[in-house]
Amino acid sequence: MLECVINISEGQNISSLQQIAAAGGNSICDIHKDSLHNRSVFTLLGSDIFENAKNITKKAVELLDITTHAGLHPRFGVVDVVPFVPFTPGELKPQSLREAIDCRNSFVEWAKCNLELPCITYEPERSLPETRKILTRSISDLRPHPTAGITCVGARQLLVAYNIYIGKGSGAKAKEIAALIRCASIRSLGFSLDGEGQVSCNLINLSDAGPQEVYNLVSKYTQITRTELVGLAPMALLDKPYDKESLDLAYEKSLEYRLTLTAKERSQLITSLLEKKELSHTTERLPLT
């Protein structure tokens, strides 16, 4: 089975996000939108994810314009990142990337031929951060689409995207902490979101560093106000003896749970997620024992 986690450079225009979600059919099992990053993460699962990933991309290219986009998160395209990820329910260990690589390469060719959308591949040959550095240096050589930019298409292992908030007036502190905790298992950036510090992490080796471990690392340097799981997590991670409430982890946020939902239940869930108001950036400190 494959998962596809499409990062769209739009987190404010609900009408556009609704149209993009509709293009994804029943493959979409989660949407995480962020108005300050101006970015949304679409999680796709099931047998039709390749076709629906193409449908989402086509609709996003039709509706969005990277030249007018403003947001905190680094981006190069309206469909910024399209990773194909092997997933076996109940497993955390690395899986064969053969099918994911085939999907990645076929997607790149389709985007070029059908949308005139240039793509650059990442993983397993090079990481996404390395790929972004290449784009920063030589984006003009790839002749970006005039409104859609360039899309990064990958074939990678499971990861968890996870945010830790550290309070008001902490943007510089967030960047400092992100640099301190960055390692082979944790990719991290620091942001100031409406005056609130955020340490944004990709946990890429879940056996070595999950939400609890990164929480413990950040708490060595500052107080934590709240946490946020971006998208979904595998059940094998949620089965660990974590403080689920304080870490924003729950069975309902697992990939395995979303696979059990009917098409109608998924549709209702996606509607509610798009209509959901974002949390205020002024919450109290969460205790974690």
C-alpha positions, 0 to 999 in steps of 0.5 A: 500500500502507498500513502501520498502526502501532497503539500499545497501552497494554499492555506487561506482560501477555503473555496480553492481548498474545497475544489482541490479536495473534491478533485481528490475523491475518496483517496483523501483521508486528512487535510491540515491547513495552516493560514500563516504558513499558507500551506495545506497538507493532503494525505491520500490513502488507498488504491486510487492515490496515483490517479487522485494525486494527479487530479489534485495537482491538475486542479491546484495548477488550474486554481493557484498562482505561486507568483502571488503566494505569500506565506512563512513556509519555504516553497517553489510551487503551488503543488510544492511536494508530492511524496509517495510513501510505502505503508504497511499497517502496524509497521514502523520499519523501512519498506521497499521503495520500488513501487513508490519510485515507479509512481514518482517517476510516472508522476514526473513524466505525466506532469511534464507532458500534461501540465507542462509542470517541471518536477525535480525528484528527491529520495532516495537519491537525495533528501528534500532539504538538499533538493531545495538547496539545488532549487535555490541555486538553479531554479531558473535552469529548470524553467518553472511553470509561469504560475505553478512553479516547480514541484518536488516529487519523492519516494520516501519512508514514513515520517511524522510532521510535528510542530512545537509552540514555545510562546509569544515573542519567541521567533528567534528562540524557535530558530535557535532551538531548531538548529540545536535539535536538528540531527539525522533523525530530526529535520527542523525549522524555526518560525514566528507565527503571528508573534508565537514561536514554532519549532517545526519538525519532520521526524524521519527516523521514527524508531529513534525519535518520535513526538515524545523524544522531540518534545523532551529535547525542546523542553530542555531549552524552553517552556512548551505551550502546545504541540501539533501533529500535522497530518496523520501518524502510524498506529505503531507510533501511537501505541508507544507509552506517550502522553497522547493528549499533551502530544496531540496524538490520538487513535483517530489521527492514525493512518490505520483508523482513517483506512476504516472510514467509509467514503461518506465518513471521509467526505464528512471528515474532510468537510469538517477539517476545512471548515475548522477554525485554527487554534489561537496562538495564545494558549497556556503551557501544557504539562507533560510528565 
